[in-house]
Amino acid sequence: MSEFTKKTEKELATLLAEKRQALRDFRFALSGGKAKNMKEGAVAKKAIAQILTETNARAQASKVVTK
């Protein structure tokens, strides 16, 4: 997770979009029978969850500061 803490919000948003697209591509390949690496889906899901966790943590931190 430390790799995501050093990125800006804009970088996290673009990385999130890339990972979501990779997951879509994996699911499409899986249904078509073209998926070779079955672990790729789990890795993409984990990265998406880590990015969302970091984004939400930053949002919560900014709420606490502004109150």
Beta strands, then each sheet from edge to edge (+ up, - down):
end
